[in-house]
Amino acid sequence: MSPLSPVFDIPPSTWDAFVAQHPRAHILQSHGWGVLKSRFGWRSHTVGLADDSGLRAGALVLLRSLPGLTLAYVPKGPLTDWHDRALTQALLEAIGHLARASGAAFLQIEPELRDTAEHRRLLAGYGFQPSPHTIQPRTTLHLELQGDEAALLARMKGKWRYNIRLAQRRGVTVRPMTAQDLPTFQALMEETGARDGFPVHSPEYYRLAFHLFVPQQGIFLLAEHQGTPLAAIAVLHLGTTAWYLWGASGNRERRRMPNHLLQWEAMRWARARGAQVYDLWGIPDPLGQLARPLGLEAGEPVAVARLPVDLARLPQGDLWGVYRFKQGFGGHVVRTVGAWEQPYRPLRHRLYRLAWQARPHALQAVARLRSHLRAPTDPAHIRGQQGHPSGGRKLHPATTATTWHEALAQLPEPHVLQSWEWGAVKAQAGWSAERWVLQETHGVPMAAFQLLWRQPLGRVPLRIAYVPKGPVVDWSNPDHVTAVLAAIEQRTRALGALFVKIDPDVEEDTVPGQALVAVLQERGWLPSPEAIQFRNTGITELHGTEETLLAAMKPKWRYNIRLAARRGIRVRQGGLQDLEAFYRLYQETGRRDGFLVRPLAYYQAVWRTFLAAQEDPNTPAGGALLLAEHPQESAPVAGIFLLRFRDRVWYFYGASSRRRRRDMPNHRLQWEALRWAKAQGARIYDWWGAPTCVDDPEDPLQGVWRFKQGFGARLRVHIGPWDWSPWPKVAWRLYHGAMPWLRRLLRAGWTG
């Protein structure tokens, strides 16, 4: 075999022939796509590796210059055999040569690789890191085009087949568009964008796309009724796949179901050209995340019908309405690895990421300013917009532990940091604790929140507020979520606090999680730059027997548990007299691992409060101190402190000495902690802390997470902390950004 050589700016016909035959062919890697983007702010180049037989790997690289920065971007590529390290590394070096010569600070790629752990490891092994933002949709629906037309129709929902026939009966016709129809296409696009709230390209953009791709690689279809345009779509084809890229519909005659017939005719067109897959191009990414445990993580297709979602309760905005339409055609969910970046100039790359992270805040500030400028002055209307509890709902203070626990008993998944006991602990550390219950008209709690607040600068009238791991509410009920957020805002405003922070344990990759983020953004909440608790965690479900728990662990972990017992490690439950010994262990661990350790009095408040609660049969809270000892040691060699609330146990504090580490005391401790939790009737063991980005090898929690994973812990990725301020946002930004010395003063108050 002849050696591989890099080639640049490959002839269009040669390049498109290579792309079309590649197993991961994508229209966004075609020469035509490069030409299209090069007319609208990008520069386009092709890079390849070739031998005597022709091109073996390659990439369409787009370059864009921003103020002070140039970036390189490979949409839906590179096209390579990612498992062939020599081939891929040589291609990346050729891309890097082009990008560096063009002054690019970093390379961003969005390869057409399924989202699996294997593919994420591959990318990390080539020096890439996950990007904080994607450009192309990460999750989509693929419809298989094999079989005859009857088979295609059979794979759809019955209502969709009916609507296709209904459109035909009601006189809707579909025809290919000509260049003279492009003004109609533009008008429909603008009407759709205004209705659904998305940006529309210029007429020149669609006109150039039409001339570049039609008829060789694409078609624009128009649905009409008696000569009146109703809807239109653009579909492109390359290799074995056709992509539905753009769609538009007017507000007239929608009951004639023109969109259903349009998609059907597009599928027929793609199938006639030899396409095997019809890509519906973009559904909400949380649905792809939901499909991961159903098979996507293992690289298996997941039928859209298997997604555990209630269509009637999905959000209305963004891609959710589009998904309701697309899912009726059947098919299966596909999620790619998303965007990954490789820096060439680390400082500029870092500045770019910081600017991108700040971009949503700037956009939200502009949107809120515009809304204030447009807002009516009627006070009743303003109260309704802000969503204060209304309609007979009442916000009541809970002034006794019994009242508070009775309210939480009627609500789902309360966190231990929302317990009365945790508020009592924080009250000993300079905070004021308030507990509020939001009730329906019939007196049943619909939500509750424990709000902590303090004046960090003594007599200076600056207050900050925090709802740790709350509020407590059914996150799948949008009405209740909105009401409790309004109540928290109302209470924050009444306190005169600069801002309030929440960090609820709501999973980011779920429909309620994405809906909550949307509601928070709509109400003016901002992602907080300062996390107090761990954003993510791991959980172990405690169903089944002890043998079931052991079977879920890695074999080495089961071995280490038995090894610890053979080497004399014993675990006992400690009491108040053991607190100082555990604290000394905790100090040793903090010095070794570099985390903040508070004064003994703080931890004594936590331990005494929860150990006392454990002895009280009338409270749902509790705790346990477990100590690992060895007969030849005069002091414990390791220990953990557990918190309990209702049917959940948290591994909250852990400490270990360097003594006897080879005897595996920590494995034995965690096994006994799991057994203790199970004996308490807990159904969940919360491991309290996991990496913020599990794919980032530099995350400081990676080592701890590998230890927890060995016990079978399952990662839960949460939405993270969010802040709301009744003050001008400049004050909130000044606090978080321009006053680091103040944050240092507050750190002791926020941690733990």
C-alpha positions in Angstrom: 0.0 0.0 0.0 1.4 3.4 -1.0 1.9 6.0 1.8 -0.8 8.5 2.7 -0.3 12.1 1.8 -2.3 15.2 2.8 -4.2 17.0 0.1 -5.9 20.4 0.3 -8.8 22.0 -1.7 -9.8 18.9 -3.5 -11.6 19.2 -6.8 -15.4 19.3 -6.2 -16.3 16.2 -8.2 -13.6 14.2 -6.5 -14.6 15.4 -3.1 -18.3 14.7 -3.5 -17.7 11.2 -4.9 -15.6 10.5 -1.8 -18.2 11.8 0.6 -21.1 10.0 -1.1 -19.4 6.6 -0.7 -18.2 7.1 2.9 -20.1 5.1 5.6 -20.8 8.4 7.5 -21.6 10.5 4.5 -23.4 13.7 5.4 -24.7 16.5 3.2 -23.0 19.1 5.5 -19.7 17.6 4.3 -20.5 18.2 0.7 -18.8 20.7 -1.6 -22.1 22.5 -2.1 -22.5 23.1 1.6 -19.1 24.6 1.8 -19.9 26.9 -1.1 -23.2 27.9 0.6 -21.5 28.8 3.9 -18.6 30.6 2.2 -21.1 33.1 0.8 -22.3 33.9 4.3 -19.3 34.7 6.5 -17.3 31.5 6.4 -14.3 30.3 4.4 -14.4 26.7 3.1 -11.6 24.3 2.5 -11.4 20.5 2.0 -8.6 18.5 3.6 -7.9 14.8 2.8 -5.5 12.0 3.0 -4.9 10.1 -0.2 -2.8 7.2 -1.6 -2.6 5.7 -5.0 -6.2 4.4 -4.7 -7.7 7.8 -3.9 -9.0 9.6 -0.9 -9.0 7.6 2.3 -10.2 10.2 4.8 -11.1 13.9 4.7 -13.0 16.8 6.1 -14.8 19.9 4.9 -13.4 22.6 7.2 -15.2 25.9 7.7 -13.2 28.9 9.1 -14.7 32.0 10.5 -13.1 35.2 11.9 -14.7 36.9 14.9 -13.3 40.0 16.6 -9.9 38.9 18.0 -10.5 35.2 17.2 -10.7 32.7 14.3 -12.3 29.3 14.7 -12.2 26.2 12.6 -15.4 24.0 12.4 -16.0 20.6 10.8 -19.8 20.1 10.5 -20.8 16.4 10.7 -17.2 15.2 10.3 -14.4 14.5 9.8 -15.0 11.5 7.6 -12.6 8.9 8.8 -12.4 5.4 10.4 -12.1 6.6 14.0 -10.8 3.2 15.1 -7.9 3.5 12.7 -5.6 5.6 14.9 -2.9 6.2 12.4 -5.3 7.3 9.7 -7.3 9.6 12.0 -4.3 11.1 13.7 -2.8 12.0 10.3 -6.0 13.6 9.2 -6.3 15.6 12.4 -2.7 16.8 11.9 -3.5 17.9 8.3 -6.6 19.7 9.6 -4.6 21.3 12.3 -2.0 22.5 9.8 -4.7 24.3 7.8 -6.4 25.7 10.9 -3.2 27.0 12.5 -2.0 28.5 9.2 -5.4 30.4 9.1 -4.9 31.6 12.7 -7.6 29.5 14.3 -7.6 29.4 18.1 -9.3 26.0 18.2 -11.0 23.3 16.1 -14.6 22.3 16.8 -16.0 19.1 15.3 -19.5 17.5 15.3 -18.8 14.0 14.0 -21.5 11.7 12.9 -20.7 9.3 15.7 -23.4 7.8 17.9 -23.3 8.9 21.6 -21.7 5.9 23.3 -19.0 5.7 25.9 -16.7 4.1 23.4 -17.0 7.0 21.0 -16.6 9.6 23.8 -13.4 7.8 24.9 -12.2 7.7 21.3 -12.6 11.5 20.9 -10.9 12.2 24.3 -8.1 9.9 23.2 -7.4 12.2 20.2 -7.1 15.2 22.5 -10.7 16.6 22.1 -12.8 17.9 25.0 -16.7 18.3 25.0 -17.8 21.7 23.8 -20.3 23.7 25.9 -22.5 24.3 22.9 -23.5 22.5 19.7 -24.3 24.0 16.3 -26.2 21.2 14.6 -29.1 19.3 16.3 -27.6 16.5 18.4 -30.7 14.3 18.5 -32.9 13.4 15.5 -35.3 10.8 14.2 -34.4 8.3 11.5 -37.1 6.7 9.3 -36.2 3.5 7.5 -37.2 3.7 3.8 -36.8 -0.1 3.1 -39.8 -2.0 1.9 -42.6 -0.8 -0.3 -44.8 2.2 0.3 -47.3 0.2 2.3 -44.6 -0.9 4.7 -43.5 2.8 5.2 -47.1 3.8 5.9 -47.5 0.8 8.3 -44.7 2.1 10.4 -46.5 5.4 11.1 -49.2 6.1 13.7 -52.7 5.5 12.4 -53.6 9.2 12.7 -50.7 10.2 10.5 -51.7 7.7 7.7 -55.2 9.1 8.0 -54.0 12.7 7.7 -52.0 11.9 4.6 -55.1 10.5 2.9 -57.2 13.4 4.3 -54.9 16.0 2.7 -55.3 14.2 -0.6 -59.1 14.0 -0.3 -59.3 17.7 0.7 -57.6 18.8 -2.5 -54.0 19.4 -1.3 -51.4 18.8 -4.1 -47.6 18.7 -3.8 -45.2 19.7 -6.6 -41.5 20.4 -6.9 -40.7 24.1 -6.7 -38.9 26.1 -9.4 -36.7 29.1 -8.9 -39.7 31.3 -9.6 -41.4 29.8 -6.4 -38.6 30.9 -4.1 -40.3 34.2 -3.0 -43.2 32.0 -1.9 -40.9 29.7 0.0 -39.3 32.8 1.7 -42.7 34.2 2.6 -43.8 30.9 4.2 -40.5 30.7 6.1 -40.9 34.2 7.5 -44.5 33.5 8.5 -43.5 30.3 10.3 -40.5 32.0 12.0 -42.7 34.8 13.3 -45.3 32.3 14.6 -42.9 29.8 16.2 -40.1 32.2 17.2 -37.1 31.0 15.3 -34.7 33.0 13.0 -35.0 32.7 9.2 -32.2 32.9 6.7 -32.2 35.7 4.0 -33.8 35.2 0.6 -30.2 35.0 -0.9 -29.4 32.1 1.4 -32.3 29.9 0.3 -31.9 31.0 -3.3 -28.2 29.9 -3.4 -29.1 26.6 -1.6 -31.7 25.9 -4.3 -29.3 26.5 -7.1 -26.5 24.5 -5.5 -28.5 21.4 -4.7 -31.5 21.2 -7.0 -32.0 18.9 -8.8 -28.8 16.9 -8.4 -28.9 16.5 -4.6 -32.1 18.1 -3.4 -35.7 19.1 -3.9 -37.9 21.9 -2.6 -41.6 20.8 -2.4 -44.6 23.0 -2.3 -48.1 22.0 -1.0 -51.0 24.0 -2.5 -54.7 24.0 -2.5 -56.4 25.3 -5.6 -53.2 27.3 -6.4 -52.8 28.8 -2.9 -49.5 28.0 -1.2 -49.9 26.2 2.1 -46.6 24.8 3.1 -43.1 23.9 1.8 -40.1 21.9 2.7 -36.5 21.4 1.4 -34.9 18.0 1.4 -31.3 17.1 0.5 -29.9 13.7 -0.4 -26.4 12.2 -0.4 -25.3 8.6 -0.2 -27.8 6.5 1.6 -29.5 9.3 3.5 -32.0 12.2 2.8 -32.3 15.1 5.2 -35.3 17.3 5.9 -33.5 20.6 6.5 -36.1 23.4 6.2 -39.8 23.5 6.5 -42.5 26.2 6.5 -46.2 26.5 6.7 -48.7 29.3 6.5 -51.6 29.9 8.9 -54.3 29.2 6.3 -56.0 25.9 5.7 -54.0 24.0 8.3 -56.9 21.6 8.8 -56.2 20.3 5.3 -53.0 18.6 6.8 -50.6 19.8 4.1 -47.5 19.1 6.2 -48.3 15.4 6.5 -48.6 15.0 2.7 -45.5 17.0 2.1 -43.4 14.7 4.3 -44.9 11.7 2.6 -44.0 12.9 -0.8 -40.5 13.8 0.4 -40.1 10.2 1.6 -41.2 8.9 -1.7 -38.8 11.2 -3.5 -35.9 10.1 -1.3 -36.8 6.4 -1.7 -36.9 6.7 -5.4 -33.4 8.1 -5.4 -32.1 5.1 -3.5 -32.0 6.6 0.0 -32.3 4.1 2.8 -32.8 6.6 5.7 -34.9 9.7 6.0 -33.5 12.1 8.6 -36.2 14.3 10.2 -33.4 16.6 11.4 -33.7 17.7 14.9 -35.9 16.9 18.0 -35.3 18.1 21.6 -32.0 16.7 22.9 -33.6 15.7 26.3 -35.4 13.0 24.4 -32.1 11.6 23.1 -30.8 11.6 26.7 -33.9 9.7 27.8 -33.2 7.1 25.1 -29.6 6.5 26.3 -30.4 3.9 28.9 -33.0 2.3 26.6 -30.3 1.3 24.2 -28.5 4.3 22.7 -25.6 4.0 25.1 -25.0 0.5 23.8 -25.3 1.7 20.2 -28.7 0.1 19.6 -31.6 1.9 17.9 -34.5 3.0 20.1 -37.9 3.2 18.6 -39.6 6.5 19.2 -42.6 4.7 20.5 -40.5 3.4 23.4 -39.7 6.9 24.9 -41.5 7.2 28.3 -43.0 10.6 27.6 -46.5 12.0 27.8 -47.0 14.0 24.6 -49.8 16.1 26.2 -47.5 17.3 29.0 -44.5 18.3 26.9 -43.5 22.0 26.8 -45.0 24.0 23.9 -42.0 26.0 22.7 -38.7 25.4 20.9 -38.6 21.9 19.2 -41.2 20.3 21.3 -44.1 21.2 19.0 -42.0 20.0 16.1 -41.4 16.7 17.9 -45.1 16.1 18.3 -45.4 16.2 14.6 -42.3 14.2 13.7 -42.8 11.3 16.1 -46.0 10.3 14.4 -44.1 9.1 11.3 -42.4 6.5 13.5 -38.7 5.7 13.2 -36.0 5.6 15.9 -34.1 8.1 18.0 -30.5 8.8 17.1 -28.2 10.9 19.3 -24.6 11.8 18.3 -21.7 12.7 20.5 -22.3 16.4 19.9 -19.6 19.0 19.6 -16.0 18.5 20.7 -13.1 21.0 20.7 -9.4 20.8 20.4 -7.5 24.1 21.3 -4.6 25.4 19.4 -4.2 28.6 21.3 -5.4 27.8 24.8 -5.8 31.3 26.1 -7.9 32.5 23.2 -9.9 29.3 23.4 -10.6 29.9 27.1 -11.7 33.4 26.5 -14.0 32.2 23.7 -15.6 29.7 26.1 -16.0 32.3 28.8 -17.7 34.7 26.3 -20.0 31.9 25.1 -21.0 31.1 28.7 -21.8 34.8 29.2 -23.8 35.1 26.0 -27.1 33.7 27.4 -27.0 36.2 30.3 -26.5 39.1 27.9 -29.4 37.8 25.6 -31.7 37.4 28.6 -30.8 40.9 29.9 -31.7 42.3 26.5 -34.9 40.3 26.3 -36.0 41.4 29.8 -35.2 45.0 29.0 -37.4 44.8 25.9 -40.2 43.1 27.8 -40.1 45.9 30.4 -40.2 48.5 27.7 -43.3 46.8 26.2 -45.0 45.9 29.5 -48.3 47.4 30.3 -48.6 49.4 33.5 -51.7 47.7 34.9 -50.6 46.4 38.4 -53.0 43.4 38.1 -51.4 42.4 34.8 -47.9 42.8 36.2 -48.8 40.5 39.2 -50.1 37.9 36.7 -47.0 38.1 34.6 -44.8 37.6 37.6 -46.8 34.6 38.7 -47.5 35.3 42.3 -49.5 32.7 44.1 -53.1 33.4 43.3 -56.5 31.7 42.7 -57.0 31.0 46.4 -53.6 29.5 47.0 -51.9 30.5 50.3 -48.4 30.7 51.5 -48.1 29.7 55.1 -45.1 29.6 57.4 -44.3 26.3 59.1 -43.1 27.2 62.6 -42.8 23.8 64.2 -40.9 20.7 63.1 -44.1 18.6 63.2 -45.9 21.0 60.9 -43.0 21.1 58.5 -42.5 17.3 58.4 -46.3 16.8 57.9 -46.1 19.1 54.8 -43.1 17.3 53.4 -44.7 13.9 53.9 -47.3 14.9 51.3 -44.7 16.0 48.7 -42.4 14.0 46.5 -38.6 13.5 47.0 -37.7 16.0 49.7 -34.0 16.4 50.2 -32.3 16.2 53.6 -31.1 19.8 53.1 -34.8 20.8 53.2 -35.3 19.0 56.5 -36.1 20.9 59.7 -32.9 19.5 61.2 -30.7 21.0 58.5 -32.3 24.4 59.0 -31.5 24.1 62.7 -27.9 23.3 61.9 -27.5 26.3 59.7 -29.2 28.5 62.3 -26.2 27.7 64.5 -23.9 28.9 61.8 -25.3 32.4 61.3 -28.2 31.8 59.0 -31.9 32.5 59.6 -34.1 29.6 58.5 -37.7 30.1 57.2 -40.0 27.2 56.1 -42.9 28.0 53.8 -45.8 25.8 52.6 -47.8 26.7 49.5 -51.3 25.2 49.8 -54.1 24.6 47.4 -57.6 26.0 48.2 -58.5 22.7 50.0 -55.4 23.0 52.3 -53.3 20.2 50.7 -49.6 21.2 50.2 -48.6 21.7 46.6 -45.0 22.8 47.3 -42.7 23.8 50.2 -39.4 25.4 50.6 -36.9 26.1 53.4 -35.2 29.4 52.8 -32.0 30.3 54.5 -30.8 33.9 54.6 -28.1 36.0 56.2 -26.3 39.3 56.3 -22.7 38.3 55.5 -21.2 41.8 56.4 -22.7 42.2 59.8 -24.6 45.5 60.0 -24.3 46.2 56.3 -27.8 45.7 55.0 -26.9 43.2 52.3 -28.8 39.9 52.4 -28.4 36.8 50.4 -30.8 33.9 50.4 -30.6 30.2 49.5 -33.1 27.3 49.1 -30.7 24.3 49.5 -31.7 21.4 47.2 -35.1 22.8 46.9 -37.9 23.7 46.6 -39.9 20.5 47.3 -42.5 20.2 44.5 -43.7 17.8 41.8 -41.4 18.9 39.0 -43.6 17.3 36.4 -46.5 19.7 37.3 -45.8 23.0 35.5 -48.5 24.9 37.4 -47.0 23.9 40.8 -43.5 24.7 39.6 -44.4 28.1 38.4 -46.3 28.9 41.6 -43.5 27.9 44.0 -40.9 29.8 42.0 -43.2 32.9 42.2 -43.5 32.3 46.0 -39.7 32.2 46.4 -39.3 35.3 44.3 -42.0 37.1 46.4 -40.2 36.1 49.7 -36.8 37.2 48.4 -38.2 40.6 47.4 -39.8 40.9 50.8 -36.5 40.2 52.5 -34.7 42.7 50.4 -32.1 40.1 49.5 -29.7 40.7 46.7 -30.5 37.3 45.2 -31.8 33.9 46.0 -30.1 30.6 44.9 -31.7 27.3 44.3 -30.0 24.0 43.2 -32.8 21.4 43.0 -32.0 17.7 42.4 -33.8 17.7 39.0 -32.1 15.7 36.3 -31.0 17.7 33.3 -31.6 15.0 30.7 -35.3 14.6 31.5 -38.4 16.3 30.2 -39.1 17.9 33.6 -35.5 19.1 33.8 -35.6 20.8 30.4 -39.0 22.2 31.1 -37.7 23.7 34.4 -34.8 25.3 32.7 -37.1 26.9 30.2 -39.4 28.2 33.0 -36.4 29.6 34.9 -35.1 31.4 31.9 -38.5 32.8 31.1 -38.8 34.2 34.7 -35.4 35.8 34.6 -33.4 33.3 36.6 -29.7 33.0 35.6 -27.4 30.0 35.8 -25.2 30.7 38.9 -21.5 30.9 38.5 -21.1 29.7 42.1 -22.1 26.2 43.1 -22.5 25.5 46.8 -23.4 21.8 46.7 -22.2 19.2 44.3 -24.1 19.7 41.0 -24.2 16.0 40.1 -24.4 12.8 42.2 -24.5 9.1 41.9 -27.3 6.9 43.3 -27.7 3.2 44.1 -31.2 1.8 44.3 -31.5 -0.5 47.3 -34.2 -2.9 46.0 -33.6 -6.6 46.2 -31.4 -8.5 48.6 -27.8 -7.9 49.7 -26.7 -10.4 47.1 -28.4 -8.2 44.5 -26.4 -5.2 45.7 -23.1 -7.2 45.6 -23.9 -8.5 42.1 -24.3 -4.9 40.8 -20.7 -4.1 42.0 -17.5 -4.6 40.0 -15.8 -7.9 40.9 -12.8 -6.1 42.4 -15.0 -4.2 44.8 -16.7 -7.4 46.0 -13.2 -8.9 46.5 -12.0 -5.8 48.4 -15.0 -6.0 50.8 -14.1 -9.6 51.6 -10.4 -8.8 51.8 -11.0 -6.0 54.4 -12.9 -8.5 56.6 -10.1 -11.1 56.2 -7.5 -8.5 57.2 -9.2 -7.6 60.4 -11.1 -4.5 59.4 -14.3 -4.1 61.5 -17.0 -1.5 61.2 -18.9 -0.2 64.2 -21.5 2.5 64.7 -20.1 5.4 66.6 -21.6 7.8 69.1 -21.1 11.3 70.4 -17.9 10.3 72.2 -16.3 9.4 68.7 -16.9 12.8 67.1 -13.5 14.2 67.9 -11.7 11.1 66.6 -13.7 11.3 63.3 -12.9 15.1 63.1 -9.2 14.4 63.3 -9.5 11.9 60.5 -11.5 14.4 58.5 -8.8 17.1 59.0 -6.2 14.6 57.8 -8.3 13.9 54.7 -8.8 17.6 53.9 -5.1 18.3 54.1 -4.3 15.4 51.8 -7.1 16.0 49.2 -7.2 19.8 49.4 -10.7 20.6 50.5 -12.0 23.1 53.1 -12.5 21.8 56.7 -14.7 23.9 59.0 -14.1 24.2 62.8 -15.1 21.3 64.9 -18.2 23.1 66.3 -19.9 23.2 62.9 -19.6 19.4 62.4 -20.6 18.8 66.0 -23.8 20.7 65.3 -24.5 18.5 62.2 -23.7 15.2 64.0 -25.4 15.9 67.3 -28.6 17.1 65.5 -28.9 14.1 63.2 -27.7 11.5 65.7 -30.4 12.8 68.1 -33.0 12.7 65.3 -32.1 9.1 64.7 -33.1 8.2 68.2 -36.5 10.0 67.8 -39.1 7.7 66.2 -41.4 10.6 65.5 -39.0 12.4 63.0 -38.2 11.2 59.4 -34.6 12.5 59.7 -31.6 10.7 61.2 -28.0 9.9 60.7 -25.2 7.4 61.5 -21.5 7.6 62.2 -19.7 4.5 60.9 -16.0 3.9 61.9 -13.6 1.4 60.4 -11.1 0.0 62.9 -8.3 -2.5 63.1 -7.2 -4.4 66.2 -3.6 -3.2 65.9 -4.6 0.5 65.6 -5.5 2.7 68.6 -7.7 5.0 66.5 -10.2 4.5 63.6 -8.6 4.2 60.2 -11.6 5.5 58.3 -15.1 6.8 58.9 -18.2 8.1 57.2 -21.2 10.1 58.4 -24.6 9.4 56.8 -27.7 11.6 56.7 -31.1 10.1 56.4 -34.5 11.7 55.5 -37.5 9.6 54.8 -36.6 6.8 52.4 -33.2 8.1 51.3 -29.7 8.1 52.8 -26.9 10.4 51.8 -23.1 9.6 52.2 -22.3 13.1 53.4 -18.9 13.2 55.0 -16.0 10.7 54.5 -12.6 10.5 56.1 -9.7 8.1 56.0 -6.1 7.8 57.2 -3.1 6.5 55.2 -2.9 3.8 57.8 -4.2 0.4 56.7 -5.2 1.7 53.2 -4.1 -1.6 51.7 -6.5 -3.3 53.9 -9.4 -1.7 52.0 -11.3 -0.1 55.0 -13.2 2.3 52.7 -14.7 -0.6 50.7 -15.9 -2.3 53.9 -17.3 1.0 55.2 -19.4 1.7 52.2 -20.7 -1.9 52.2 -21.8 -1.5 55.8 -23.3 1.9 54.9 -25.4 0.3 52.2 -26.5 -2.3 54.6 -27.4 0.3 57.2 -29.4 2.3 54.7 -31.3 -0.8 53.6 -32.0 -1.7 57.2 -33.5 1.8 57.7 -36.0 1.1 54.9 -34.3 3.4 52.4 -34.8 2.8 48.7 -32.0 5.2 47.5 -28.4 5.5 48.6 -27.1 8.9 47.4 -23.3 9.0 47.0 -23.3 12.9 47.2 -20.9 14.1 44.6 -19.9 13.2 41.0 -17.9 15.0 38.3 -19.5 18.1 36.8 -18.4 16.8 33.4 -17.9 13.0 33.5 -16.0 13.1 30.2 -13.4 15.6 31.5 -10.3 13.7 32.8 -9.3 16.9 34.7 -12.4 17.0 36.9 -11.2 16.8 40.5 -14.0 14.3 41.3 -12.9 11.7 38.8 -11.0 9.5 41.3 -13.8 9.6 43.8 -16.3 8.8 41.1 -14.4 5.8 39.9 -14.5 4.5 43.5 -18.2 5.1 43.8 -18.9 3.6 40.3 -17.3 0.4 41.5 -20.2 -0.1 43.9 -22.7 0.3 41.0 -23.5 4.0 41.5 -25.5 5.5 38.6 -24.7 9.0 37.5 -27.4 11.7 37.9 -26.7 14.9 36.1 -28.7 17.9 37.6 -29.6 21.3 36.2 -27.2 23.0 38.6 -27.6 26.2 40.7 -29.7 29.1 39.5 -30.0 32.6 40.9 -32.9 35.2 40.9 -32.4 38.8 41.9 -35.1 41.5 42.4 -32.3 44.1 42.0 -30.8 45.3 38.7 -28.7 42.4 37.3 -25.6 44.6 37.4 -25.6 44.3 41.2 -25.8 40.5 40.9 -23.0 40.4 38.4 -20.8 42.7 40.5 -21.3 40.4 43.5 -20.3 37.3 41.5 -17.6 38.8 39.2 -16.0 42.0 40.5 -15.9 41.3 44.3 -13.8 38.2 44.8 -12.7 39.4 48.2 -16.4 39.4 49.3 -16.9 35.8 48.0 -13.9 34.7 50.1 -15.6 36.2 53.2 -18.8 34.4 52.3 -17.2 31.0 51.5 -17.3 29.8 55.1 -21.1 30.6 55.1 -21.9 28.9 51.8 -20.0 25.6 52.1 -21.5 22.4 53.4 
